[in-house]
Amino acid sequence: MGAIPTPWSLVATPVTLERLVETVRVECPDLGLGTRLGLIEGFEKWIAVGDSWVARFPKSKEAAAAMARERGLLSRLAGRTTAAIPRPLHVGRQVAFDICTKVPGTSLWDEGREPWRMWPATWQARCAEEFGAFVAELQAALTIKDARALGCAPPAFPYPPSELGSRLSGRLADAESERFIARTLGEYEVLSVAPDELALLHNDLIPHNCLADPHTGALTGIVDFGDACIGDRHQDFQYLEGLFGPELVEAAIRRYEAITGRALLRRRIALYHALAMLSHVAFAFEDPVARQLEMKLGWIRLLASDPSCRDTTPHHGT
């Protein structure tokens, strides 16, 4: 189930839920549309959500090509992870879109709310440990050669050191944040990743893309593999510090280490977390809508004030 056949067209505007659902109905008359339909607008695609399916409509030819690469990867990963991942079901014949299975569970982030924080400690620990297990399973699922053959390239995010520096230099309001940027970029510039540290990454394991059972804490699914790439195996833990507290982060890392037999460097994970936050701020400065810029600047101020992030001593193996 590869590229969308040609000739095809992008969905007509104005985009409405009714128009998207009608497109799905015409091409897939046997698909149960369900009663709980929803519409989500992403940066690169429109998404119609049914009871058991998700239909994605790209906003550009580039987005359509990226979706085709993602479908190829998802097909190869089928059955290789304990947590569910989307399964491609249909590719549009005239309008550019595809349909995948809807992954079960509740997002760990829901319109600004984080319901998992109200769970019992044992549920939270289970979710964190199963997160670590998913990363281990994903990295073992494909060889680097196979991942490259599917179109996976080096990560585009976080931004390279020179680009991150040029986007952020002098744009933050306080001196402490500027010093933090300088220290972080200095560490980033000398970072060396050995060939055996490369692995297939999801690279967007933000809370919104992680789903869990709200009654048990089990990690039920992972979605949005559009940023999948080949990079430092530490990098898929980059958002974990912003999601879980220190004890749960450590639980996830230990589970990964137990499965893979590989030790992870905590300092390097912290570096990738800082780089991800800085890259999100850099993107927000360029975004015409300036989505949540003040909140993201707050992330940097928080990191800059953290004593553990002020350590400029070189760390062996980082």
C-alpha positions, 0 to 999 in steps of 0.5 A, a space after each residue: 500500500 504505497 503511493 497514492 495513484 495518479 492522477 489525484 487531487 487534494 481535497 477541495 476547500 473549504 475543508 469541512 468534516 462533512 466533505 471529508 466524510 463524504 469522500 470516505 463514504 464514496 470510496 469505502 462504502 462498506 466502512 462503518 462511519 460510526 456516530 462519533 465523528 471528529 475533525 482535527 487540523 494538523 500542520 500538514 494534513 486534515 484528519 477525520 476520526 471515526 469510531 474505528 478508523 482515521 482518514 488523513 487528507 494531506 494539504 500538499 503534494 509533499 505531505 502526500 509523499 510523506 504519508 506514503 513513506 509512513 504507510 510503507 513503514 507502518 506496514 513493515 512494523 505491523 505486529 512487531 510492537 506490543 503497543 498497537 500502531 496504525 494499520 493502513 486500510 485504504 489509499 484514495 484513488 482520486 482524492 489524496 487521502 488514506 485510511 488507517 485503523 484507529 489505535 485504542 486508548 486515551 491520549 496522555 495529553 488531551 487539550 491541555 489536560 493530562 488525565 494520567 496524573 490522577 492515576 495511582 502510582 502503580 498505573 503511572 509506573 506501568 505506563 512509563 515502563 511500557 513506554 521504555 519497552 515500546 522504544 526498545 521494540 521499535 528499535 529492534 524491529 528494523 535494521 538501519 539498512 531496511 529503515 533507509 530503504 523505506 525512506 527513513 533519513 537522519 532526523 530533521 528535528 531538533 535543528 542542527 546547532 548552527 540553525 538553532 543558534 541563528 534562530 534563537 540568538 538574542 531573541 530571548 528576553 533574559 540573560 540566564 536563558 541566553 547563557 543556557 542556550 550557549 551552554 546547550 549548543 556548546 554541548 550539542 556541537 561536540 556530540 558524537 554518535 557512534 554507528 552502533 548507537 544509531 537506530 530507527 526512531 519515532 522521533 515524536 513521542 509527545 504525550 499526544 501521540 501516546 495512548 493508554 488505558 485509563 483504567 489500568 495505565 497500560 500503554 495501548 498504542 502509539 500514533 503519528 510516525 510521520 517523523 520516523 527517522 534514523 538517529 541516536 537511540 537516546 533521542 526517543 526519550 527526549 520528551 520523557 522528562 517533560 511528561 513524567 517525573 524523575 522516578 518514572 523517567 528512570 523506570 522507562 529507561 531501566 525497562 529499555 536497558 533490561 530489554 536491549 542490554 544497552 546502557 543509556 546515558 542520562 546526560 545525553 537524554 537530558 541534552 536531547 530534551 533541552 534541544 527539543 524544547 529549544 527547537 520548539 521555541 525556535 519554530 514558534 518564533 517563525 510560526 505566523 500563528 505563534 502557537 503557545 510561544 509564551 508557554 514554550 519560552 517558560 519551558 526554557 526559563 525553567 530549564 535554565 533555572 534548573 541547577 542540573 542543567 548548569 553543569 558545564 563539566 564534560 561528561 565521558 561518553 556523552 
